[in-house]
Amino acid sequence: MAIGYKITPQNLVPRSLKMFVTQKTASLSLHFLGLKIDKSDQIRRSKWSDPLSTRQVKYAATDADISLKLFDCLTAKILKL
């Protein structure tokens, strides 16, 4: 008989970090990296199907960079537990 497991971020994160599972990138970045990033509605809700503006490219690059830094930071914290 097979046993099904539901894998969710909540199941994988140590208890001490669970409060951050549903947080947005901007709040995680500020808390863990001390970096404030622009996540204004004006840029987030701009038209991404047209050729991208310089501001949109910077936003996307920053988002990707911060995501990688958060991954490294949180991975290190989890491994120390």
C-alpha angles and dihedrals in degrees: 000000000000119000116214121218124197108215114200133158088256091059093050100046122086115246093250090061100037094101088067098053095093096037122116125245094255094055093043091049092052094045101043104025102026089233124134112208131192109253097155119158090237093068098030093053097040119119106278096176093071123071105295123253122228089256092054092049091049090048092051093045092048091049091052093045093049091047091056092047090049091049091053093045096047093043089054091049092049093049091052092057 
